Amino acid sequence: MIRGKCPTCGRAFEGPGLDALPHFPFCSERCRLVDLGRWIDGDYSIPGPPAPEPPIVPPGDEADE
Ligand SMILES: [Zn+2]
């Protein structure tokens, strides 16, 4: 018995062997193509814009009396 978790949709699946899971480690051909499309679109190779940094509060600017 082979168990797997589809990296595309996160669905857990299992089968008697790899012969019964032609799309392993994906659950279906659709998910396999979706993952392939991600690579082609460059989602994995082009990082997104960096998160904006929080505004810097200069030290000593707080009311401390
Ligand atoms: Zn899937």
N, CA, C, O and the ligand as a Tripos MOL2 file, in Angstrom:
@<TRIPOS>MOLECULE
protein
  261   259    66     0     0
PROTEIN
NO_CHARGES

@<TRIPOS>ATOM
      1 N           0.8390   -1.2090    0.0000 N.3       1 MET1
      2 CA          0.0000    0.0000    0.0000 C.3       1 MET1
      3 C           0.8680    1.2500    0.0000 C.2       1 MET1
      4 O           1.7950    1.3840    0.7990 O.2       1 MET1
      5 N           0.5530    2.1430   -0.8950 N.am      2 ILE2
      6 CA          1.2970    3.3970   -0.9650 C.3       2 ILE2
      7 C           0.3730    4.5390   -0.5810 C.2       2 ILE2
      8 O          -0.7310    4.6760   -1.1090 O.2       2 ILE2
      9 N           0.8420    5.3420    0.3340 N.am      3 ARG3
     10 CA          0.0700    6.5230    0.7150 C.3       3 ARG3
     11 C           0.8190    7.7630    0.2820 C.2       3 ARG3
     12 O           2.0490    7.7990    0.2950 O.2       3 ARG3
     13 N           0.0790    8.7600   -0.0940 N.am      4 GLY4
     14 CA          0.7190   10.0070   -0.5000 C.3       4 GLY4
     15 C          -0.1830   11.1760   -0.1910 C.2       4 GLY4
     16 O          -1.3580   11.0210    0.1430 O.2       4 GLY4
     17 N           0.4030   12.3490   -0.3120 N.am      5 LYS5
     18 CA         -0.3700   13.5730   -0.1250 C.3       5 LYS5
     19 C          -0.0590   14.4780   -1.3060 C.2       5 LYS5
     20 O           1.0960   14.8290   -1.5480 O.2       5 LYS5
     21 N          -1.0770   14.8420   -2.0190 N.am      6 CYS6
     22 CA         -0.8820   15.6170   -3.2360 C.3       6 CYS6
     23 C          -0.3010   16.9890   -2.8950 C.2       6 CYS6
     24 O          -0.8930   17.7370   -2.1180 O.2       6 CYS6
     25 N           0.8510   17.3210   -3.4700 N.am      7 PRO7
     26 CA          1.4680   18.6190   -3.1720 C.3       7 PRO7
     27 C           0.6950   19.7920   -3.7670 C.2       7 PRO7
     28 O           0.9170   20.9410   -3.3860 O.2       7 PRO7
     29 N          -0.2110   19.5030   -4.6980 N.am      8 THR8
     30 CA         -0.9580   20.5940   -5.3190 C.3       8 THR8
     31 C          -2.2030   20.9510   -4.5160 C.2       8 THR8
     32 O          -2.4200   22.1130   -4.1740 O.2       8 THR8
     33 N          -3.0190   19.9410   -4.2190 N.am      9 CYS9
     34 CA         -4.2810   20.2290   -3.5340 C.3       9 CYS9
     35 C          -4.2670   19.7680   -2.0840 C.2       9 CYS9
     36 O          -5.1890   20.0680   -1.3250 O.2       9 CYS9
     37 N          -3.2220   19.0380   -1.6950 N.am     10 GLY10
     38 CA         -3.1050   18.6320   -0.3090 C.3      10 GLY10
     39 C          -3.9760   17.4550    0.0620 C.2      10 GLY10
     40 O          -4.0910   17.1180    1.2400 O.2      10 GLY10
     41 N          -4.5930   16.8220   -0.9220 N.am     11 ARG11
     42 CA         -5.4730   15.7030   -0.6340 C.3      11 ARG11
     43 C          -4.6680   14.4370   -0.3950 C.2      11 ARG11
     44 O          -3.7460   14.1260   -1.1480 O.2      11 ARG11
     45 N          -5.0160   13.7230    0.6370 N.am     12 ALA12
     46 CA         -4.3520   12.4520    0.9160 C.3      12 ALA12
     47 C          -4.9770   11.3710    0.0500 C.2      12 ALA12
     48 O          -6.1880   11.3550   -0.1720 O.2      12 ALA12
     49 N          -4.1380   10.4750   -0.4310 N.am     13 PHE13
     50 CA         -4.6380    9.3760   -1.2540 C.3      13 PHE13
     51 C          -3.7990    8.1510   -1.0040 C.2      13 PHE13
     52 O          -2.7270    8.2330   -0.4050 O.2      13 PHE13
     53 N          -4.2820    7.0220   -1.4570 N.am     14 GLU14
     54 CA         -3.5250    5.7930   -1.2920 C.3      14 GLU14
     55 C          -3.9050    4.8170   -2.3910 C.2      14 GLU14
     56 O          -4.9740    4.9140   -2.9950 O.2      14 GLU14
     57 N          -3.0230    3.8930   -2.6300 N.am     15 GLY15
     58 CA         -3.2830    2.8940   -3.6530 C.3      15 GLY15
     59 C          -2.4410    1.6600   -3.3830 C.2      15 GLY15
     60 O          -1.5100    1.6990   -2.5780 O.2      15 GLY15
     61 N          -2.7630    0.5780   -4.0490 N.am     16 PRO16
     62 CA         -2.0370   -0.6820   -3.8100 C.3      16 PRO16
     63 C          -0.6000   -0.6450   -4.2920 C.2      16 PRO16
     64 O           0.2290   -1.4300   -3.8300 O.2      16 PRO16
     65 N          -0.2960    0.2500   -5.2080 N.am     17 GLY17
     66 CA          1.0720    0.3300   -5.7150 C.3      17 GLY17
     67 C           1.1970    1.4700   -6.6860 C.2      17 GLY17
     68 O           0.2140    2.1200   -7.0410 O.2      17 GLY17
     69 N           2.4300    1.7090   -7.1140 N.am     18 LEU18
     70 CA          2.6470    2.8200   -8.0470 C.3      18 LEU18
     71 C           1.9160    2.5890   -9.3750 C.2      18 LEU18
     72 O           1.5700    3.5430  -10.0730 O.2      18 LEU18
     73 N           1.6860    1.3210   -9.7170 N.am     19 ASP19
     74 CA          0.9700    1.0460  -10.9570 C.3      19 ASP19
     75 C          -0.4410    1.6090  -10.9130 C.2      19 ASP19
     76 O          -1.0190    1.9540  -11.9430 O.2      19 ASP19
     77 N          -0.9850    1.6960   -9.7070 N.am     20 ALA20
     78 CA         -2.3450    2.2080   -9.5540 C.3      20 ALA20
     79 C          -2.3560    3.7200   -9.3500 C.2      20 ALA20
     80 O          -3.4140    4.3470   -9.2940 O.2      20 ALA20
     81 N          -1.1580    4.2940   -9.2400 N.am     21 LEU21
     82 CA         -1.0620    5.7410   -9.0120 C.3      21 LEU21
     83 C          -0.1950    6.3550  -10.1170 C.2      21 LEU21
     84 O           0.9410    6.7580   -9.8700 O.2      21 LEU21
     85 N          -0.7280    6.4230  -11.3090 N.am     22 PRO22
     86 CA          0.0920    6.8930  -12.4500 C.3      22 PRO22
     87 C           0.5420    8.3330  -12.3060 C.2      22 PRO22
     88 O           1.4830    8.7600  -12.9740 O.2      22 PRO22
     89 N          -0.1190    9.0840  -11.4430 N.am     23 HIS23
     90 CA          0.2260   10.5050  -11.3180 C.3      23 HIS23
     91 C           0.9930   10.7890  -10.0380 C.2      23 HIS23
     92 O           1.2260   11.9450   -9.6850 O.2      23 HIS23
     93 N           1.3870    9.7130   -9.3390 N.am     24 PHE24
     94 CA          2.1360    9.8940   -8.0970 C.3      24 PHE24
     95 C           3.3060   10.8450   -8.3130 C.2      24 PHE24
     96 O           3.9780   10.7090   -9.3350 O.2      24 PHE24
     97 N           3.6030   11.7960   -7.4320 N.am     25 PRO25
     98 CA          2.9810   11.9800   -6.1120 C.3      25 PRO25
     99 C           1.7370   12.8570   -6.1310 C.2      25 PRO25
    100 O           1.2870   13.3180   -5.0820 O.2      25 PRO25
    101 N           1.1920   13.0850   -7.2860 N.am     26 PHE26
    102 CA         -0.0270   13.8860   -7.3570 C.3      26 PHE26
    103 C          -1.2340   12.9700   -7.3550 C.2      26 PHE26
    104 O          -1.1330   11.7860   -7.6800 O.2      26 PHE26
    105 N          -2.3840   13.5300   -6.9860 N.am     27 CYS27
    106 CA         -3.5720   12.6940   -6.8660 C.3      27 CYS27
    107 C          -4.2260   12.4900   -8.2180 C.2      27 CYS27
    108 O          -4.9770   11.5320   -8.4030 O.2      27 CYS27
    109 N          -3.9570   13.3640   -9.1550 N.am     28 SER28
    110 CA         -4.6260   13.2570  -10.4470 C.3      28 SER28
    111 C          -3.7850   13.9640  -11.5060 C.2      28 SER28
    112 O          -2.8440   14.6950  -11.1970 O.2      28 SER28
    113 N          -4.1470   13.7270  -12.7460 N.am     29 GLU29
    114 CA         -3.4170   14.3840  -13.8210 C.3      29 GLU29
    115 C          -3.6010   15.8920  -13.7440 C.2      29 GLU29
    116 O          -2.6850   16.6560  -14.0510 O.2      29 GLU29
    117 N          -4.7930   16.3130  -13.3320 N.am     30 ARG30
    118 CA         -5.0610   17.7520  -13.2440 C.3      30 ARG30
    119 C          -4.0680   18.4240  -12.2970 C.2      30 ARG30
    120 O          -3.4960   19.4660  -12.6180 O.2      30 ARG30
    121 N          -3.8730   17.8140  -11.1280 N.am     31 CYS31
    122 CA         -2.9640   18.4160  -10.1550 C.3      31 CYS31
    123 C          -1.5290   18.3740  -10.6640 C.2      31 CYS31
    124 O          -0.7410   19.2810  -10.3940 O.2      31 CYS31
    125 N          -1.1920   17.3230  -11.3960 N.am     32 ARG32
    126 CA          0.1620   17.2410  -11.9470 C.3      32 ARG32
    127 C           0.3870   18.3790  -12.9460 C.2      32 ARG32
    128 O           1.4530   18.9940  -12.9710 O.2      32 ARG32
    129 N          -0.6310   18.6490  -13.7650 N.am     33 LEU33
    130 CA         -0.4960   19.7140  -14.7520 C.3      33 LEU33
    131 C          -0.4970   21.0850  -14.0780 C.2      33 LEU33
    132 O           0.1830   22.0060  -14.5310 O.2      33 LEU33
    133 N          -1.2490   21.2100  -13.0160 N.am     34 VAL34
    134 CA         -1.2570   22.4830  -12.2910 C.3      34 VAL34
    135 C           0.1240   22.7800  -11.7430 C.2      34 VAL34
    136 O           0.6040   23.9120  -11.8080 O.2      34 VAL34
    137 N           0.7660   21.7360  -11.1960 N.am     35 ASP35
    138 CA          2.1040   21.9320  -10.6500 C.3      35 ASP35
    139 C           3.0850   22.2630  -11.7600 C.2      35 ASP35
    140 O           3.9490   23.1270  -11.6050 O.2      35 ASP35
    141 N           2.9430   21.5690  -12.8790 N.am     36 LEU36
    142 CA          3.8170   21.8420  -14.0220 C.3      36 LEU36
    143 C           3.6210   23.2760  -14.4920 C.2      36 LEU36
    144 O           4.5840   23.9640  -14.8310 O.2      36 LEU36
    145 N           2.3810   23.7180  -14.5100 N.am     37 GLY37
    146 CA          2.0900   25.0830  -14.9400 C.3      37 GLY37
    147 C           2.7120   26.1160  -14.0230 C.2      37 GLY37
    148 O           3.1060   27.1960  -14.4650 O.2      37 GLY37
    149 N           2.7980   25.7810  -12.7430 N.am     38 ARG38
    150 CA          3.4310   26.7220  -11.8040 C.3      38 ARG38
    151 C           4.8850   26.9320  -12.1740 C.2      38 ARG38
    152 O           5.3940   28.0530  -12.1580 O.2      38 ARG38
    153 N           5.5430   25.8350  -12.5070 N.am     39 TRP39
    154 CA          6.9590   25.9530  -12.8730 C.3      39 TRP39
    155 C           7.0980   26.8000  -14.1290 C.2      39 TRP39
    156 O           7.9640   27.6710  -14.2160 O.2      39 TRP39
    157 N           6.2320   26.5310  -15.0970 N.am     40 ILE40
    158 CA          6.3390   27.2500  -16.3650 C.3      40 ILE40
    159 C           6.0380   28.7400  -16.1530 C.2      40 ILE40
    160 O           6.6790   29.6030  -16.7530 O.2      40 ILE40
    161 N           5.0660   29.0230  -15.3040 N.am     41 ASP41
    162 CA          4.7160   30.4180  -15.0540 C.3      41 ASP41
    163 C           5.7880   31.1350  -14.2500 C.2      41 ASP41
    164 O           5.8020   32.3640  -14.1850 O.2      41 ASP41
    165 N           6.6770   30.3770  -13.6430 N.am     42 GLY42
    166 CA          7.7640   30.9840  -12.8950 C.3      42 GLY42
    167 C           7.4140   31.3230  -11.4600 C.2      42 GLY42
    168 O           8.1220   32.0800  -10.7960 O.2      42 GLY42
    169 N           6.3060   30.7520  -10.9830 N.am     43 ASP43
    170 CA          5.9300   31.0630   -9.6090 C.3      43 ASP43
    171 C           6.9990   30.6220   -8.6220 C.2      43 ASP43
    172 O           7.1360   31.1950   -7.5410 O.2      43 ASP43
    173 N           7.7630   29.5860   -9.0090 N.am     44 TYR44
    174 CA          8.7530   29.0510   -8.0890 C.3      44 TYR44
    175 C          10.1080   29.7420   -8.2310 C.2      44 TYR44
    176 O          10.9320   29.7030   -7.3180 O.2      44 TYR44
    177 N          10.3280   30.3680   -9.3710 N.am     45 SER45
    178 CA         11.6670   30.9090   -9.6140 C.3      45 SER45
    179 C          11.7270   32.4180   -9.3980 C.2      45 SER45
    180 O          12.8000   32.9660   -9.1410 O.2      45 SER45
    181 N          10.5960   33.0850   -9.4990 N.am     46 ILE46
    182 CA         10.5930   34.5340   -9.3080 C.3      46 ILE46
    183 C           9.9840   34.8530   -7.9470 C.2      46 ILE46
    184 O           8.7860   34.6500   -7.7470 O.2      46 ILE46
    185 N          10.7690   35.3370   -7.0300 N.am     47 PRO47
    186 CA         10.2080   35.6570   -5.7130 C.3      47 PRO47
    187 C           9.2880   36.8670   -5.7940 C.2      47 PRO47
    188 O           9.4700   37.7520   -6.6310 O.2      47 PRO47
    189 N           8.3300   36.8870   -4.9370 N.am     48 GLY48
    190 CA          7.4140   38.0070   -4.9090 C.3      48 GLY48
    191 C           8.0850   39.2320   -4.3290 C.2      48 GLY48
    192 O           9.2170   39.1560   -3.8520 O.2      48 GLY48
    193 N           7.4010   40.3530   -4.3670 N.am     49 PRO49
    194 CA          7.9890   41.5700   -3.7930 C.3      49 PRO49
    195 C           8.1870   41.3840   -2.2990 C.2      49 PRO49
    196 O           7.3800   40.7330   -1.6350 O.2      49 PRO49
    197 N           9.2560   41.9540   -1.7730 N.am     50 PRO50
    198 CA          9.5060   41.8040   -0.3360 C.3      50 PRO50
    199 C           8.4250   42.4890    0.4800 C.2      50 PRO50
    200 O           7.8340   43.4810    0.0550 O.2      50 PRO50
    201 N           8.1840   41.9470    1.6440 N.am     51 ALA51
    202 CA          7.1740   42.5400    2.5120 C.3      51 ALA51
    203 C           7.6360   43.9230    2.9530 C.2      51 ALA51
    204 O           8.8080   44.1070    3.2820 O.2      51 ALA51
    205 N           6.7450   44.8810    2.9620 N.am     52 PRO52
    206 CA          7.1510   46.2290    3.3970 C.3      52 PRO52
    207 C           7.6010   46.2130    4.8490 C.2      52 PRO52
    208 O           7.0040   45.5510    5.6970 O.2      52 PRO52
    209 N           8.6530   46.9460    5.1110 N.am     53 GLU53
    210 CA          9.1480   46.9620    6.4750 C.3      53 GLU53
    211 C           8.3230   47.9320    7.3200 C.2      53 GLU53
    212 O           7.8350   48.9430    6.8140 O.2      53 GLU53
    213 N           8.1730   47.6280    8.5740 N.am     54 PRO54
    214 CA          7.4040   48.5390    9.4410 C.3      54 PRO54
    215 C           8.1480   49.8580    9.6020 C.2      54 PRO54
    216 O           9.3770   49.8870    9.5390 O.2      54 PRO54
    217 N           7.4270   50.9320    9.8060 N.am     55 PRO55
    218 CA          8.1060   52.2280    9.9860 C.3      55 PRO55
    219 C           9.0190   52.1990   11.1930 C.2      55 PRO55
    220 O           8.7000   51.6150   12.2290 O.2      55 PRO55
    221 N          10.1530   52.8380   11.0340 N.am     56 ILE56
    222 CA         11.1270   52.8290   12.1170 C.3      56 ILE56
    223 C          10.8520   54.0040   13.0500 C.2      56 ILE56
    224 O          10.8140   55.1590   12.6260 O.2      56 ILE56
    225 N          10.6620   53.6900   14.3110 N.am     57 VAL57
    226 CA         10.4380   54.7480   15.3050 C.3      57 VAL57
    227 C          11.7690   55.1220   15.9070 C.2      57 VAL57
    228 O          12.4230   54.2830   16.5270 O.2      57 VAL57
    229 N          12.1890   56.3700   15.7390 N.am     58 PRO58
    230 CA         13.4840   56.7630   16.2980 C.3      58 PRO58
    231 C          13.4850   56.6160   17.8180 C.2      58 PRO58
    232 O          12.4880   56.9150   18.4750 O.2      58 PRO58
    233 N          14.5950   56.1590   18.3670 N.am     59 PRO59
    234 CA         14.6670   55.9820   19.8270 C.3      59 PRO59
    235 C          14.6090   57.3280   20.5420 C.2      59 PRO59
    236 O          15.0900   58.3430   20.0370 O.2      59 PRO59
    237 N          14.0250   57.3110   21.6970 N.am     60 GLY60
    238 CA         13.9480   58.5450   22.4870 C.3      60 GLY60
    239 C          12.7980   59.4320   22.0600 C.2      60 GLY60
    240 O          12.7000   60.5780   22.4980 O.2      60 GLY60
    241 N          11.9250   58.9130   21.2080 N.am     61 ASP61
    242 CA         10.8500   59.7340   20.7200 C.3      61 ASP61
    243 C           9.5690   59.4850   21.5250 C.2      61 ASP61
    244 O           8.5340   60.1000   21.2690 O.2      61 ASP61
    245 N           9.6560   58.5810   22.4920 N.am     62 GLU62
    246 CA          8.4700   58.2600   23.2510 C.3      62 GLU62
    247 C           8.3660   59.1930   24.4540 C.2      62 GLU62
    248 O           9.3610   59.6940   24.9780 O.2      62 GLU62
    249 N           7.1200   59.4020   24.8640 N.am     63 ALA63
    250 CA          6.9160   60.2070   26.0720 C.3      63 ALA63
    251 C           7.3230   59.3930   27.2790 C.2      63 ALA63
    252 O           6.6640   58.4150   27.6310 O.2      63 ALA63
    253 N           8.4070   59.7990   27.9100 N.am     64 ASP64
    254 CA          8.9110   59.0240   29.0420 C.3      64 ASP64
    255 C           9.2730   60.0060   30.1430 C.2      64 ASP64
    256 O          10.4330   60.3880   30.2940 O.2      64 ASP64
    257 N           8.2740   60.4090   30.9070 N.am     65 GLU65
    258 CA          8.5290   61.4170   31.9290 C.3      65 GLU65
    259 C           8.3650   60.8750   33.3280 C.2      65 GLU65
    260 O           8.5470   61.6080   34.2990 O.2      65 GLU65
    261 ZN         -4.3630   16.8740   -6.0350 Zn       66 ZN66
@<TRIPOS>BOND
     1     1     2 1
     2     2     3 1
     3     3     4 2
     4     3     5 am
     5     5     6 1
     6     6     7 1
     7     7     8 2
     8     7     9 am
     9     9    10 1
    10    10    11 1
    11    11    12 2
    12    11    13 am
    13    13    14 1
    14    14    15 1
    15    15    16 2
    16    15    17 am
    17    17    18 1
    18    18    19 1
    19    19    20 2
    20    19    21 am
    21    21    22 1
    22    22    23 1
    23    23    24 2
    24    23    25 am
    25    25    26 1
    26    26    27 1
    27    27    28 2
    28    27    29 am
    29    29    30 1
    30    30    31 1
    31    31    32 2
    32    31    33 am
    33    33    34 1
    34    34    35 1
    35    35    36 2
    36    35    37 am
    37    37    38 1
    38    38    39 1
    39    39    40 2
    40    39    41 am
    41    41    42 1
    42    42    43 1
    43    43    44 2
    44    43    45 am
    45    45    46 1
    46    46    47 1
    47    47    48 2
    48    47    49 am
    49    49    50 1
    50    50    51 1
    51    51    52 2
    52    51    53 am
    53    53    54 1
    54    54    55 1
    55    55    56 2
    56    55    57 am
    57    57    58 1
    58    58    59 1
    59    59    60 2
    60    59    61 am
    61    61    62 1
    62    62    63 1
    63    63    64 2
    64    63    65 am
    65    65    66 1
    66    66    67 1
    67    67    68 2
    68    67    69 am
    69    69    70 1
    70    70    71 1
    71    71    72 2
    72    71    73 am
    73    73    74 1
    74    74    75 1
    75    75    76 2
    76    75    77 am
    77    77    78 1
    78    78    79 1
    79    79    80 2
    80    79    81 am
    81    81    82 1
    82    82    83 1
    83    83    84 2
    84    83    85 am
    85    85    86 1
    86    86    87 1
    87    87    88 2
    88    87    89 am
    89    89    90 1
    90    90    91 1
    91    91    92 2
    92    91    93 am
    93    93    94 1
    94    94    95 1
    95    95    96 2
    96    95    97 am
    97    97    98 1
    98    98    99 1
    99    99   100 2
   100    99   101 am
   101   101   102 1
   102   102   103 1
   103   103   104 2
   104   103   105 am
   105   105   106 1
   106   106   107 1
   107   107   108 2
   108   107   109 am
   109   109   110 1
   110   110   111 1
   111   111   112 2
   112   111   113 am
   113   113   114 1
   114   114   115 1
   115   115   116 2
   116   115   117 am
   117   117   118 1
   118   118   119 1
   119   119   120 2
   120   119   121 am
   121   121   122 1
   122   122   123 1
   123   123   124 2
   124   123   125 am
   125   125   126 1
   126   126   127 1
   127   127   128 2
   128   127   129 am
   129   129   130 1
   130   130   131 1
   131   131   132 2
   132   131   133 am
   133   133   134 1
   134   134   135 1
   135   135   136 2
   136   135   137 am
   137   137   138 1
   138   138   139 1
   139   139   140 2
   140   139   141 am
   141   141   142 1
   142   142   143 1
   143   143   144 2
   144   143   145 am
   145   145   146 1
   146   146   147 1
   147   147   148 2
   148   147   149 am
   149   149   150 1
   150   150   151 1
   151   151   152 2
   152   151   153 am
   153   153   154 1
   154   154   155 1
   155   155   156 2
   156   155   157 am
   157   157   158 1
   158   158   159 1
   159   159   160 2
   160   159   161 am
   161   161   162 1
   162   162   163 1
   163   163   164 2
   164   163   165 am
   165   165   166 1
   166   166   167 1
   167   167   168 2
   168   167   169 am
   169   169   170 1
   170   170   171 1
   171   171   172 2
   172   171   173 am
   173   173   174 1
   174   174   175 1
   175   175   176 2
   176   175   177 am
   177   177   178 1
   178   178   179 1
   179   179   180 2
   180   179   181 am
   181   181   182 1
   182   182   183 1
   183   183   184 2
   184   183   185 am
   185   185   186 1
   186   186   187 1
   187   187   188 2
   188   187   189 am
   189   189   190 1
   190   190   191 1
   191   191   192 2
   192   191   193 am
   193   193   194 1
   194   194   195 1
   195   195   196 2
   196   195   197 am
   197   197   198 1
   198   198   199 1
   199   199   200 2
   200   199   201 am
   201   201   202 1
   202   202   203 1
   203   203   204 2
   204   203   205 am
   205   205   206 1
   206   206   207 1
   207   207   208 2
   208   207   209 am
   209   209   210 1
   210   210   211 1
   211   211   212 2
   212   211   213 am
   213   213   214 1
   214   214   215 1
   215   215   216 2
   216   215   217 am
   217   217   218 1
   218   218   219 1
   219   219   220 2
   220   219   221 am
   221   221   222 1
   222   222   223 1
   223   223   224 2
   224   223   225 am
   225   225   226 1
   226   226   227 1
   227   227   228 2
   228   227   229 am
   229   229   230 1
   230   230   231 1
   231   231   232 2
   232   231   233 am
   233   233   234 1
   234   234   235 1
   235   235   236 2
   236   235   237 am
   237   237   238 1
   238   238   239 1
   239   239   240 2
   240   239   241 am
   241   241   242 1
   242   242   243 1
   243   243   244 2
   244   243   245 am
   245   245   246 1
   246   246   247 1
   247   247   248 2
   248   247   249 am
   249   249   250 1
   250   250   251 1
   251   251   252 2
   252   251   253 am
   253   253   254 1
   254   254   255 1
   255   255   256 2
   256   255   257 am
   257   257   258 1
   258   258   259 1
   259   259   260 2
@<TRIPOS>SUBSTRUCTURE
     1 MET1         2 RESIDUE 1 A MET
     2 ILE2         6 RESIDUE 1 A ILE
     3 ARG3        10 RESIDUE 1 A ARG
     4 GLY4        14 RESIDUE 1 A GLY
     5 LYS5        18 RESIDUE 1 A LYS
     6 CYS6        22 RESIDUE 1 A CYS
     7 PRO7        26 RESIDUE 1 A PRO
     8 THR8        30 RESIDUE 1 A THR
     9 CYS9        34 RESIDUE 1 A CYS
    10 GLY10       38 RESIDUE 1 A GLY
    11 ARG11       42 RESIDUE 1 A ARG
    12 ALA12       46 RESIDUE 1 A ALA
    13 PHE13       50 RESIDUE 1 A PHE
    14 GLU14       54 RESIDUE 1 A GLU
    15 GLY15       58 RESIDUE 1 A GLY
    16 PRO16       62 RESIDUE 1 A PRO
    17 GLY17       66 RESIDUE 1 A GLY
    18 LEU18       70 RESIDUE 1 A LEU
    19 ASP19       74 RESIDUE 1 A ASP
    20 ALA20       78 RESIDUE 1 A ALA
    21 LEU21       82 RESIDUE 1 A LEU
    22 PRO22       86 RESIDUE 1 A PRO
    23 HIS23       90 RESIDUE 1 A HIS
    24 PHE24       94 RESIDUE 1 A PHE
    25 PRO25       98 RESIDUE 1 A PRO
    26 PHE26      102 RESIDUE 1 A PHE
    27 CYS27      106 RESIDUE 1 A CYS
    28 SER28      110 RESIDUE 1 A SER
    29 GLU29      114 RESIDUE 1 A GLU
    30 ARG30      118 RESIDUE 1 A ARG
    31 CYS31      122 RESIDUE 1 A CYS
    32 ARG32      126 RESIDUE 1 A ARG
    33 LEU33      130 RESIDUE 1 A LEU
    34 VAL34      134 RESIDUE 1 A VAL
    35 ASP35      138 RESIDUE 1 A ASP
    36 LEU36      142 RESIDUE 1 A LEU
    37 GLY37      146 RESIDUE 1 A GLY
    38 ARG38      150 RESIDUE 1 A ARG
    39 TRP39      154 RESIDUE 1 A TRP
    40 ILE40      158 RESIDUE 1 A ILE
    41 ASP41      162 RESIDUE 1 A ASP
    42 GLY42      166 RESIDUE 1 A GLY
    43 ASP43      170 RESIDUE 1 A ASP
    44 TYR44      174 RESIDUE 1 A TYR
    45 SER45      178 RESIDUE 1 A SER
    46 ILE46      182 RESIDUE 1 A ILE
    47 PRO47      186 RESIDUE 1 A PRO
    48 GLY48      190 RESIDUE 1 A GLY
    49 PRO49      194 RESIDUE 1 A PRO
    50 PRO50      198 RESIDUE 1 A PRO
    51 ALA51      202 RESIDUE 1 A ALA
    52 PRO52      206 RESIDUE 1 A PRO
    53 GLU53      210 RESIDUE 1 A GLU
    54 PRO54      214 RESIDUE 1 A PRO
    55 PRO55      218 RESIDUE 1 A PRO
    56 ILE56      222 RESIDUE 1 A ILE
    57 VAL57      226 RESIDUE 1 A VAL
    58 PRO58      230 RESIDUE 1 A PRO
    59 PRO59      234 RESIDUE 1 A PRO
    60 GLY60      238 RESIDUE 1 A GLY
    61 ASP61      242 RESIDUE 1 A ASP
    62 GLU62      246 RESIDUE 1 A GLU
    63 ALA63      250 RESIDUE 1 A ALA
    64 ASP64      254 RESIDUE 1 A ASP
    65 GLU65      258 RESIDUE 1 A GLU
    66 ZN66       261 GROUP 0 **** ****
